[in-house]
């Protein structure tokens, strides 16, 4: 991605509410937006603290109508369903698109590492987190990116955000995931 269209098309993924049982199914909503306008939806599932997040995002996009249309793949954080950590470099390579893990604030990495230590294969999970690359803070956004220059990603994030610092595709994915599972959207997106 060298240049941006005026209204970049993105897909944003967020998990919905899930049971706290190990291995439980976790809903995964993917919302396509052109700029800040809703254009489509995909729906899948990952395992709580599992290993299938990267494959599930790819399954939802590969061979489908949305992948050729999107400029960026956005994730609400680097993991879904607790610590089902996305392999960001692998995701970007498989999809052939820049992939961005967007965070609301810079994470407390020491606390994250401590929490990971309670799970099986903690070293592998930590290695995936580190492979995602440095955490950037640009234009008011906090993110990790594979497949594009951070400055270009920051510019794209401003174009796909209506207000605040949460891109519209991620905000909608959060609201839809909550509504489908609980019957109503949650307050915080």
MDTraj code that builds the backbone (N, CA, C; nanometers):
import mdtraj as md
import numpy as np

residues = "UNK UNK UNK UNK UNK UNK UNK UNK UNK UNK UNK UNK UNK UNK UNK UNK UNK UNK UNK UNK UNK UNK UNK UNK UNK UNK UNK UNK UNK UNK UNK UNK UNK UNK UNK UNK UNK UNK UNK UNK UNK UNK UNK UNK UNK UNK UNK UNK UNK UNK UNK UNK UNK UNK UNK UNK UNK UNK UNK UNK UNK UNK UNK UNK UNK UNK UNK UNK UNK UNK UNK UNK UNK UNK UNK UNK UNK UNK UNK UNK UNK UNK UNK UNK UNK UNK UNK UNK UNK UNK UNK UNK UNK UNK UNK UNK UNK UNK UNK UNK UNK UNK UNK UNK UNK UNK UNK UNK UNK UNK UNK UNK UNK UNK UNK UNK UNK UNK UNK UNK UNK UNK UNK UNK UNK UNK UNK UNK UNK UNK UNK UNK UNK UNK UNK UNK UNK UNK UNK UNK UNK UNK UNK UNK UNK UNK UNK UNK UNK UNK UNK UNK UNK UNK UNK UNK UNK UNK UNK UNK UNK UNK UNK UNK UNK UNK UNK UNK UNK UNK UNK UNK UNK UNK UNK UNK UNK UNK UNK UNK UNK UNK UNK UNK UNK UNK UNK UNK UNK".split()
xyz = np.array([
    [0.0853, -0.1180, 0.0000],
    [0.0000, 0.0000, 0.0000],
    [0.0890, 0.1231, 0.0000],
    [0.0974, 0.1894, -0.1129],
    [0.1825, 0.3068, -0.1249],
    [0.1035, 0.4367, -0.1120],
    [-0.0175, 0.4362, -0.1657],
    [-0.1041, 0.5543, -0.1579],
    [-0.2396, 0.5118, -0.1076],
    [-0.3093, 0.6069, -0.0524],
    [-0.4419, 0.5787, 0.0011],
    [-0.5507, 0.6393, -0.0859],
    [-0.6584, 0.5662, -0.1068],
    [-0.7726, 0.6311, -0.1687],
    [-0.8354, 0.7275, -0.0678],
    [-0.9198, 0.8129, -0.1165],
    [-0.9832, 0.9116, -0.0282],
    [-1.0598, 0.8428, 0.0845],
    [-1.1316, 0.7363, 0.0489],
    [-1.2072, 0.6596, 0.1483],
    [-1.1578, 0.5147, 0.1454],
    [-1.0517, 0.4839, 0.2217],
    [-0.9989, 0.3474, 0.2202],
    [-1.1055, 0.2478, 0.2666],
    [-1.1042, 0.1314, 0.2048],
    [-1.1945, 0.0243, 0.2475],
    [-1.1165, -0.0653, 0.3429],
    [-1.1737, -0.0902, 0.4593],
    [-1.1084, -0.1725, 0.5619],
    [-1.2064, -0.2774, 0.6120],
    [-1.1518, -0.3817, 0.6715],
    [-1.2335, -0.4757, 0.7463],
    [-1.1780, -0.4781, 0.8876],
    [-1.2659, -0.4652, 0.9853],
    [-1.2264, -0.4647, 1.1255],
    [-1.2841, -0.5841, 1.1980],
    [-1.1986, -0.6563, 1.2723],
    [-1.2398, -0.7755, 1.3462],
    [-1.2363, -0.7499, 1.4964],
    [-1.3435, -0.7942, 1.5636],
    [-1.3484, -0.7895, 1.7101],
    [-1.4246, -0.9118, 1.7584],
    [-1.3866, -0.9592, 1.8765],
    [-1.4589, -1.0717, 1.9345],
    [-1.5789, -1.0221, 2.0126],
    [-1.6772, -1.1090, 2.0291],
    [-1.7950, -1.0769, 2.1081],
    [-1.7821, -1.1364, 2.2466],
    [-1.8824, -1.1156, 2.3311],
    [-1.8802, -1.1741, 2.4654],
    [-1.8689, -1.3266, 2.4578],
    [-1.7980, -1.3856, 2.5540],
    [-1.7771, -1.5307, 2.5516],
    [-1.7692, -1.5863, 2.6925],
    [-1.7958, -1.7175, 2.7019],
    [-1.7885, -1.7882, 2.8299],
    [-1.6432, -1.7954, 2.8747],
    [-1.6217, -1.7961, 3.0035],
    [-1.4859, -1.7975, 3.0586],
    [-1.4265, -1.9370, 3.0682],
    [-1.4983, -2.0398, 3.0212],
    [-1.4457, -2.1766, 3.0229],
    [-1.3314, -2.1911, 2.9229],
    [-1.2255, -2.2609, 2.9602],
    [-1.1154, -2.2844, 2.8659],
    [-1.1667, -2.3564, 2.7403],
    [-1.1259, -2.3082, 2.6254],
    [-1.1633, -2.3716, 2.4998],
    [-1.3019, -2.3395, 2.4494],
    [-1.3756, -2.2535, 2.5197],
    [-1.5111, -2.2209, 2.4746],
    [-1.5069, -2.1442, 2.3428],
    [-1.6179, -2.1515, 2.2692],
    [-1.6280, -2.0811, 2.1415],
    [-1.6434, -1.9317, 2.1656],
    [-1.5725, -1.8534, 2.0847],
    [-1.5748, -1.7071, 2.0949],
    [-1.6201, -1.6515, 1.9601],
    [-1.7278, -1.5720, 1.9585],
    [-1.7737, -1.5148, 1.8315],
    [-1.6738, -1.4119, 1.7785],
    [-1.6635, -1.4046, 1.6463],
    [-1.5722, -1.3107, 1.5816],
    [-1.6467, -1.2405, 1.4692],
    [-1.6649, -1.1097, 1.4830],
    [-1.7332, -1.0293, 1.3814],
    [-1.6307, -0.9526, 1.3008],
    [-1.6497, -0.9511, 1.1698],
    [-1.5661, -0.8729, 1.0803],
    [-1.6550, -0.7786, 1.0016],
    [-1.6313, -0.6486, 1.0149],
    [-1.7139, -0.5471, 0.9497],
    [-1.6321, -0.4737, 0.8438],
    [-1.6883, -0.4672, 0.7244],
    [-1.6254, -0.3961, 0.6136],
    [-1.6837, -0.2563, 0.6072],
    [-1.5946, -0.1569, 0.6001],
    [-1.6370, -0.0175, 0.5858],
    [-1.5573, 0.0477, 0.4736],
    [-1.6258, 0.1269, 0.3939],
    [-1.5611, 0.2155, 0.2986],
    [-1.5563, 0.3512, 0.3654],
    [-1.4372, 0.3920, 0.4077],
    [-1.4284, 0.5104, 0.4928],
    [-1.4935, 0.4758, 0.6261],
    [-1.6013, 0.5464, 0.6601],
    [-1.6743, 0.5156, 0.7835],
    [-1.8129, 0.4574, 0.7547],
    [-1.8378, 0.4209, 0.6304],
    [-1.9690, 0.3693, 0.5905],
    [-1.9707, 0.2164, 0.5901],
    [-2.0677, 0.1578, 0.6596],
    [-2.0839, 0.0130, 0.6675],
    [-2.1130, -0.0436, 0.5291],
    [-2.0387, -0.1510, 0.4923],
    [-2.0588, -0.2126, 0.3610],
    [-2.0746, -0.3637, 0.3640],
    [-2.0389, -0.4294, 0.4720],
    [-2.0526, -0.5746, 0.4743],
    [-2.0119, -0.6348, 0.6065],
    [-2.0354, -0.7668, 0.6193],
    [-2.0131, -0.8362, 0.7457],
    [-1.9728, -0.9806, 0.7190],
    [-1.8770, -1.0293, 0.7973],
    [-1.8452, -1.1724, 0.8020],
    [-1.8534, -1.2148, 0.9489],
    [-1.8764, -1.3448, 0.9709],
    [-1.8958, -1.3947, 1.1067],
    [-1.8250, -1.5280, 1.1214],
    [-1.7501, -1.5437, 1.2288],
    [-1.6823, -1.6696, 1.2542],
    [-1.6696, -1.6958, 1.4028],
    [-1.5851, -1.7936, 1.4356],
    [-1.5629, -1.8309, 1.5757],
    [-1.4166, -1.8708, 1.5953],
    [-1.3639, -1.8358, 1.7118],
    [-1.2314, -1.8812, 1.7536],
    [-1.2470, -1.9496, 1.8886],
    [-1.1411, -2.0093, 1.9378],
    [-1.1431, -2.0752, 2.0689],
    [-1.0817, -1.9837, 2.1746],
    [-1.1426, -1.9826, 2.2909],
    [-1.0860, -1.9050, 2.4015],
    [-0.9455, -1.9576, 2.4319],
    [-0.8490, -1.8655, 2.4365],
    [-0.7078, -1.8970, 2.4640],
    [-0.6534, -2.0052, 2.3703],
    [-0.7108, -2.0148, 2.2513],
    [-0.6699, -2.1175, 2.1554],
    [-0.5598, -2.0714, 2.0620],
    [-0.5561, -2.1364, 1.9446],
    [-0.4498, -2.1128, 1.8475],
    [-0.5029, -2.0905, 1.7061],
    [-0.6331, -2.0671, 1.6899],
    [-0.6902, -2.0616, 1.5556],
    [-0.7291, -1.9225, 1.5075],
    [-0.6908, -1.8173, 1.5761],
    [-0.7332, -1.6822, 1.5365],
    [-0.6810, -1.6444, 1.3979],
    [-0.5552, -1.6700, 1.3704],
    [-0.4982, -1.6354, 1.2400],
    [-0.5702, -1.7111, 1.1291],
    [-0.5869, -1.8414, 1.1472],
    [-0.6539, -1.9229, 1.0460],
    [-0.7994, -1.8828, 1.0263],
    [-0.8675, -1.8450, 1.1315],
    [-1.0087, -1.8086, 1.1194],
    [-1.0257, -1.6779, 1.0431],
    [-0.9427, -1.5782, 1.0708],
    [-0.9510, -1.4527, 0.9943],
    [-0.9237, -1.4823, 0.8468],
    [-0.8238, -1.5648, 0.8194],
    [-0.7947, -1.6014, 0.6800],
    [-0.9119, -1.6770, 0.6182],
    [-0.9702, -1.7700, 0.6906],
    [-1.0836, -1.8471, 0.6383],
    [-1.1992, -1.7557, 0.5999],
    [-1.2224, -1.6533, 0.6806],
    [-1.3334, -1.5607, 0.6550],
    [-1.3086, -1.4719, 0.5335],
    [-1.1822, -1.4552, 0.4952],
    [-1.1505, -1.3635, 0.3858],
    [-1.1037, -1.4313, 0.2571],
    [-1.0250, -1.5365, 0.2691],
    [-0.9686, -1.6005, 0.1501],
    [-1.0790, -1.6583, 0.0625],
    [-1.0749, -1.6229, -0.0651],
    [-1.1742, -1.6730, -0.1595],
    [-1.3076, -1.6011, -0.1544],
    [-1.3224, -1.5065, -0.0628],
    [-1.4480, -1.4324, -0.0503],
    [-1.4461, -1.3044, -0.1316],
    [-1.5592, -1.2381, -0.1347],
    [-1.5706, -1.1166, -0.2165],
    [-1.5033, -0.9950, -0.1540],
    [-1.4804, -0.9952, -0.0222],
    [-1.4291, -0.8749, 0.0422],
    [-1.2780, -0.8561, 0.0309],
    [-1.2018, -0.9650, 0.0332],
    [-1.0561, -0.9516, 0.0360],
    [-1.0006, -0.8680, -0.0796],
    [-1.0444, -0.8887, -0.2044],
    [-0.9887, -0.8060, -0.3123],
    [-1.0221, -0.6572, -0.2991],
    [-1.1263, -0.6261, -0.2217],
    [-1.1726, -0.4881, -0.2103],
    [-1.1046, -0.4084, -0.1000],
    [-1.0521, -0.4762, 0.0046],
    [-1.0032, -0.4031, 0.1212],
    [-0.8584, -0.3590, 0.1037],
    [-0.8277, -0.2451, 0.1658],
    [-0.6919, -0.1916, 0.1666],
    [-0.6177, -0.2298, 0.2940],
    [-0.6905, -0.2435, 0.4053],
    [-0.6309, -0.2770, 0.5349],
    [-0.7191, -0.3758, 0.6100],
    [-0.6544, -0.4645, 0.6858],
    [-0.7244, -0.5534, 0.7779],
    [-0.6929, -0.5040, 0.9183],
    [-0.7977, -0.4679, 0.9931],
    [-0.7814, -0.4144, 1.1282],
    [-0.8259, -0.5185, 1.2304],
    [-0.7508, -0.5296, 1.3375],
    [-0.7853, -0.6183, 1.4479],
    [-0.8000, -0.5347, 1.5735],
    [-0.8978, -0.5675, 1.6555],
    [-0.9109, -0.5000, 1.7839],
    [-0.8149, -0.5684, 1.8805],
    [-0.6911, -0.5225, 1.8809],
    [-0.5860, -0.5855, 1.9604],
    [-0.5215, -0.6987, 1.8832],
    [-0.4254, -0.7629, 1.9444],
    [-0.3487, -0.8681, 1.8788],
    [-0.4031, -1.0070, 1.9118],
    [-0.5015, -1.0159, 2.0007],
    [-0.5558, -1.1462, 2.0404],
    [-0.7071, -1.1377, 2.0525],
    [-0.7722, -1.2512, 2.0286],
    [-0.9173, -1.2635, 2.0460],
    [-0.9443, -1.3710, 2.1504],
    [-1.0574, -1.3617, 2.2162],
    [-1.0960, -1.4661, 2.3107],
    [-0.9909, -1.4918, 2.4161],
    [-0.9506, -1.3876, 2.4838],
    [-0.8440, -1.3992, 2.5830],
    [-0.7090, -1.3876, 2.5150],
    [-0.6369, -1.5002, 2.5048],
    [-0.5035, -1.4981, 2.4448],
    [-0.4918, -1.5916, 2.3250],
    [-0.5889, -1.5876, 2.2360],
    [-0.5781, -1.6551, 2.1067],
    [-0.5081, -1.5533, 2.0162],
    [-0.3752, -1.5546, 2.0209],
    [-0.2923, -1.4501, 1.9612],
    [-0.2820, -1.4675, 1.8091],
    [-0.3071, -1.3595, 1.7376],
    [-0.2937, -1.3581, 1.5925],
    [-0.1463, -1.3469, 1.5558],
    [-0.1026, -1.4270, 1.4595],
    [0.0328, -1.4167, 1.4053],
    [0.0268, -1.3097, 1.2968],
    [0.0553, -1.1849, 1.3323],
    [0.0363, -1.0709, 1.2427],
    [0.1200, -1.0810, 1.1140],
    [0.2490, -1.1187, 1.1203],
    [0.3245, -1.1324, 0.9949],
    [0.2662, -1.2416, 0.9042],
    [0.2256, -1.3538, 0.9616],
    [0.1657, -1.4611, 0.8815],
    [0.0344, -1.4150, 0.8193],
    [-0.0474, -1.3445, 0.8960],
    [-0.1755, -1.2948, 0.8454],
    [-0.1539, -1.2024, 0.7263],
    [-0.0612, -1.1084, 0.7390],
    [-0.0335, -1.0144, 0.6301],
    [0.0190, -1.0877, 0.5070],
    [0.1045, -1.1874, 0.5274],
    [0.1603, -1.2623, 0.4147],
    [0.0525, -1.3448, 0.3451],
    [-0.0305, -1.4131, 0.4217],
    [-0.1339, -1.4977, 0.3612],
    [-0.2385, -1.4161, 0.2875],
    [-0.2788, -1.3022, 0.3457],
    [-0.3838, -1.2217, 0.2835],
    [-0.3302, -1.1275, 0.1765],
    [-0.2010, -1.0983, 0.1823],
    [-0.1440, -1.0039, 0.0868],
    [-0.1926, -0.8623, 0.1095],
    [-0.2291, -0.8318, 0.2333],
    [-0.2794, -0.6993, 0.2716],
    [-0.2085, -0.6552, 0.3989],
    [-0.1923, -0.5239, 0.4179],
    [-0.1404, -0.4769, 0.5461],
    [-0.2391, -0.5131, 0.6577],
    [-0.1851, -0.5612, 0.7682],
    [-0.2669, -0.6008, 0.8830],
    [-0.2235, -0.5197, 1.0046],
    [-0.3226, -0.4679, 1.0771],
    [-0.2975, -0.3726, 1.1848],
    [-0.3716, -0.4155, 1.3106],
    [-0.3000, -0.4292, 1.4218],
    [-0.3610, -0.4538, 1.5525],
    [-0.3730, -0.3187, 1.6222],
    [-0.4964, -0.2711, 1.6381],
    [-0.5227, -0.1399, 1.6968],
    [-0.5541, -0.1570, 1.8453],
    [-0.4934, -0.0723, 1.9273],
    [-0.5141, -0.0773, 2.0728],
    [-0.5646, 0.0575, 2.1216],
    [-0.6381, 0.0563, 2.2287],
    [-0.6890, 0.1822, 2.2840],
    [-0.5797, 0.2610, 2.3558],
    [-0.4819, 0.1880, 2.4094],
    [-0.3696, 0.2518, 2.4793],
    [-0.2511, 0.1569, 2.4727],
    [-0.1360, 0.2084, 2.5049],
    [-0.0161, 0.1247, 2.5069],
    [-0.0331, 0.0178, 2.6149],
    [-0.0150, -0.1107, 2.5805],
    [-0.0364, -0.2165, 2.6797],
    [0.0740, -0.2216, 2.7841],
    [0.0396, -0.2708, 2.9010],
    [0.1368, -0.2982, 3.0068],
    [0.1965, -0.4354, 2.9741],
    [0.3075, -0.4359, 2.9039],
    [0.3649, -0.5609, 2.8539],
    [0.4081, -0.6550, 2.9658],
    [0.4508, -0.6016, 3.0782],
    [0.4884, -0.6871, 3.1910],
    [0.3662, -0.7621, 3.2438],
    [0.2522, -0.6940, 3.2525],
    [0.1285, -0.7584, 3.2977],
    [0.0798, -0.8617, 3.1965],
    [0.0948, -0.8302, 3.0683],
    [0.0554, -0.9247, 2.9634],
    [0.1400, -1.0511, 2.9726],
    [0.2709, -1.0335, 2.9856],
    [0.3600, -1.1497, 2.9951],
    [0.3273, -1.2340, 3.1182],
    [0.2972, -1.1692, 3.2280],
    [0.2614, -1.2415, 3.3508],
    [0.1331, -1.3215, 3.3301],
    [0.0330, -1.2621, 3.2653],
    [-0.0923, -1.3325, 3.2387],
    [-0.0698, -1.4513, 3.1456],
    [0.0173, -1.4341, 3.0470],
    [0.0467, -1.5435, 2.9539],
    [0.1079, -1.6631, 3.0245],
    [0.1840, -1.6377, 3.1289],
    [0.2542, -1.7449, 3.2015],
    [0.1565, -1.8451, 3.2630],
    [0.0295, -1.8070, 3.2767],
    [-0.0710, -1.8969, 3.3340],
    [-0.1275, -1.9940, 3.2308],
    [-0.0897, -1.9753, 3.1047],
    [-0.1466, -2.0560, 2.9964],
    [-0.0453, -2.1545, 2.9407],
    [-0.0945, -2.2625, 2.8798],
    [-0.0020, -2.3545, 2.8137],
    [0.0688, -2.2847, 2.6972],
    [0.1898, -2.3286, 2.6677],
    [0.2694, -2.2775, 2.5561],
    [0.2873, -2.1254, 2.5636],
    [0.3138, -2.0781, 2.6836],
    [0.3277, -1.9332, 2.7071],
    [0.4382, -1.8721, 2.6213],
    [0.5502, -1.9425, 2.6060],
    [0.6615, -1.8884, 2.5267],
    [0.6205, -1.8668, 2.3816],
    [0.5417, -1.9589, 2.3262],
    [0.4967, -1.9441, 2.1877],
    [0.4028, -1.8244, 2.1727],
    [0.3157, -1.8050, 2.2703],
    [0.2241, -1.6904, 2.2664],
    [0.3032, -1.5591, 2.2747],
    [0.3992, -1.5559, 2.3651],
    [0.4818, -1.4355, 2.3810],
    [0.5606, -1.4074, 2.2525],
    [0.6105, -1.5121, 2.1893],
    [0.6857, -1.4953, 2.0642],
    [0.5955, -1.4367, 1.9547],
    [0.4710, -1.4796, 1.9483],
    [0.3772, -1.4225, 1.8499],
    [0.3538, -1.2748, 1.8761],
    [0.3394, -1.2405, 2.0027],
    [0.3201, -1.0986, 2.0374],
    [0.4401, -1.0163, 1.9922],
    [0.5580, -1.0673, 2.0141],
    [0.6789, -0.9945, 1.9762],
    [0.6968, -0.9867, 1.8245],
    [0.6590, -1.0940, 1.7531],
    [0.6706, -1.0945, 1.6067],
    [0.5792, -0.9906, 1.5411],
    [0.4769, -0.9470, 1.6118],
    [0.3848, -0.8480, 1.5552],
    [0.4539, -0.7149, 1.5295],
    [0.5696, -0.6945, 1.5908],
    [0.6467, -0.5731, 1.5655],
    [0.6297, -0.4685, 1.6731],
    [0.6987, -0.3559, 1.6542],
    [0.6931, -0.2496, 1.7551],
    [0.5542, -0.1887, 1.7647],
    [0.5261, -0.1340, 1.8802],
    [0.3989, -0.0641, 1.9020],
    [0.4210, 0.0828, 1.8680],
    [0.3422, 0.1322, 1.7737],
    [0.3530, 0.2704, 1.7277],
    [0.2439, 0.3552, 1.7907],
    [0.2754, 0.4802, 1.8164],
    [0.1768, 0.5767, 1.8631],
    [0.1875, 0.6981, 1.7713],
    [0.0929, 0.7061, 1.6752],
    [0.0927, 0.8125, 1.5750],
    [-0.0490, 0.8642, 1.5556],
    [-0.0617, 0.9935, 1.5357],
    [-0.1922, 1.0559, 1.5079],
    [-0.2968, 1.0211, 1.6138],
    [-0.2524, 0.9920, 1.7357],
    [-0.3448, 0.9575, 1.8430],
    [-0.3849, 0.8108, 1.8457],
    [-0.3312, 0.7286, 1.7551],
    [-0.3623, 0.5863, 1.7503],
    [-0.2444, 0.5060, 1.8026],
    [-0.2736, 0.3927, 1.8644],
    [-0.1727, 0.2995, 1.9119],
    [-0.1930, 0.1700, 1.8345],
    [-0.0870, 0.1208, 1.7683],
    [-0.1059, 0.0036, 1.6834],
    [0.0264, -0.0657, 1.6520],
    [0.0129, -0.1903, 1.6079],
    [0.1215, -0.2679, 1.5497],
    [0.0808, -0.2946, 1.4053],
    [0.1776, -0.2993, 1.3152],
    [0.1435, -0.3184, 1.1743],
    [0.2456, -0.4083, 1.1059],
    [0.1946, -0.4882, 1.0131],
    [0.2784, -0.5675, 0.9236],
    [0.2270, -0.5419, 0.7822],
    [0.3178, -0.5081, 0.6904],
    [0.2806, -0.4923, 0.5509],
    [0.2626, -0.3500, 0.5033],
    [0.2875, -0.2509, 0.5877],
    [0.2748, -0.1102, 0.5457],
    [0.3567, -0.0226, 0.6395],
    [0.3862, 0.0968, 0.5917],
    [0.4584, 0.1944, 0.6730],
    [0.3652, 0.2490, 0.7819],
    [0.4137, 0.2618, 0.9051],
    [0.3302, 0.3122, 1.0138],
    [0.2673, 0.4494, 0.9844],
    [0.3391, 0.5389, 0.9182],
    [0.2833, 0.6720, 0.8907],
    [0.1641, 0.6631, 0.7964],
    [0.1695, 0.5746, 0.6986],
    [0.0585, 0.5558, 0.6064],
    [-0.0613, 0.4935, 0.6782],
    [-0.0335, 0.3998, 0.7671],
    [-0.1403, 0.3367, 0.8458],
    [-0.2085, 0.4410, 0.9347],
    [-0.1301, 0.5261, 1.0002],
    [-0.1879, 0.6300, 1.0860],
    [-0.2793, 0.7213, 1.0054],
    [-0.2364, 0.7577, 0.8850],
    [-0.3201, 0.8412, 0.7984],
    [-0.4494, 0.7686, 0.7618],
    [-0.4387, 0.6387, 0.7291],
    [-0.5577, 0.5600, 0.6954],
    [-0.6525, 0.5515, 0.8142],
    [-0.5983, 0.5310, 0.9340],
    [-0.6838, 0.5203, 1.0525],
    [-0.7628, 0.6492, 1.0765],
    [-0.7023, 0.7642, 1.0510],
    [-0.7772, 0.8900, 1.0676],
    [-0.8917, 0.8983, 0.9668],
    [-0.8726, 0.8439, 0.8474],
    [-0.9755, 0.8503, 0.7433],
    [-1.0917, 0.7541, 0.7666],
    [-1.0683, 0.6499, 0.8457],
    [-1.1741, 0.5510, 0.8687],
    [-1.2304, 0.5600, 1.0107],
    [-1.2025, 0.6709, 1.0770],
    [-1.2514, 0.6942, 1.2132],
    [-1.3443, 0.8140, 1.2118],
    [-1.4662, 0.7927, 1.2602],
    [-1.5655, 0.8993, 1.2612],
    [-1.5374, 1.0003, 1.3717],
    [-1.5175, 0.9485, 1.4917],
    [-1.4828, 1.0341, 1.6057],
    [-1.4071, 0.9505, 1.7069],
    [-1.3319, 1.0145, 1.7912],
    [-1.2520, 0.9410, 1.8893],
    [-1.1328, 0.8737, 1.8244],
    [-1.0900, 0.7609, 1.8791],
    [-0.9715, 0.6916, 1.8315],
    [-0.9973, 0.5437, 1.8031],
    [-1.1229, 0.5095, 1.7736],
    [-1.1556, 0.3726, 1.7359],
    [-1.2096, 0.3758, 1.5929],
    [-1.1389, 0.3134, 1.4980],
    [-1.1898, 0.3101, 1.3609],
    [-1.3318, 0.2545, 1.3561],
    [-1.4121, 0.3094, 1.2677],
    [-1.5542, 0.2740, 1.2615],
    [-1.5763, 0.1244, 1.2409],
    [-1.4966, 0.0591, 1.1592],
    [-1.5138, -0.0846, 1.1368],
    [-1.4964, -0.1636, 1.2668],
    [-1.4013, -0.1239, 1.3510],
    [-1.3818, -0.1923, 1.4791],
    [-1.4946, -0.1597, 1.5762],
    [-1.5401, -0.0351, 1.5758],
    [-1.6513, 0.0039, 1.6636],
    [-1.7767, -0.0762, 1.6285],
    [-1.8065, -0.0867, 1.4998],
    [-1.9246, -0.1608, 1.4563],
    [-1.9108, -0.3103, 1.4826],
    [-1.7917, -0.3665, 1.4618],
    [-1.7703, -0.5087, 1.4898],
    [-1.7964, -0.5376, 1.6372],
    [-1.7541, -0.4485, 1.7235],
    [-1.7773, -0.4644, 1.8669],
    [-1.9269, -0.4607, 1.8986],
    [-1.9954, -0.3615, 1.8445],
    [-2.1391, -0.3463, 1.8711],
    [-2.2192, -0.4638, 1.8170],
    [-2.1881, -0.5079, 1.6967],
    [-2.2606, -0.6193, 1.6357],
    [-2.2332, -0.7485, 1.7123],
    [-2.1078, -0.7742, 1.7454],
    [-2.0736, -0.8944, 1.8214],
    [-2.1476, -0.9006, 1.9541],
    [-2.1555, -0.7890, 2.0222],
    [-2.2274, -0.7839, 2.1499],
    [-2.3767, -0.8064, 2.1307],
    [-2.4347, -0.7413, 2.0303],
    [-2.5791, -0.7515, 2.0078],
    [-2.6207, -0.8931, 1.9690],
    [-2.5430, -0.9587, 1.8840],
    [-2.5781, -1.0936, 1.8403],
    [-2.5753, -1.1903, 1.9589],
    [-2.4790, -1.1756, 2.0475],
    [-2.4628, -1.2688, 2.1587],
    [-2.5544, -1.2371, 2.2763],
    [-2.5669, -1.1091, 2.3124],
    [-2.6433, -1.0745, 2.4336],
    [-2.7822, -1.0180, 2.4056],
    [-2.8102, -0.9861, 2.2802],
    [-2.9403, -0.9290, 2.2473],
    [-2.9407, -0.7791, 2.2398],
    [-2.8322, -0.7155, 2.2819],
    [-2.8208, -0.5703, 2.2709],
    [-2.6731, -0.5331, 2.2643],
    [-2.6467, -0.4194, 2.2016],
    [-2.5085, -0.3747, 2.1909],
    [-2.4599, -0.3231, 2.3252],
    [-2.3289, -0.3364, 2.3461],
    [-2.2722, -0.2874, 2.4721],
    [-2.2433, -0.1392, 2.4603],
    [-2.2146, -0.0767, 2.5721],
    [-2.1923, 0.0674, 2.5729],
    [-2.0545, 0.1046, 2.5213],
    [-1.9520, 0.0276, 2.5574],
    [-1.8155, 0.0633, 2.5184],
    [-1.7745, -0.0082, 2.3901],
    [-1.7270, 0.0697, 2.2959],
    [-1.6774, 0.0066, 2.1723],
    [-1.5322, 0.0412, 2.1526],
])
top = md.Topology()
chain = top.add_chain()
for i, resn in enumerate(residues, 1):
    res = top.add_residue(resn, chain, resSeq=i)
    for name in ("N", "CA", "C"):
        top.add_atom(name, md.element.get_by_symbol(name[0]), res)
traj = md.Trajectory(xyz[None], top)
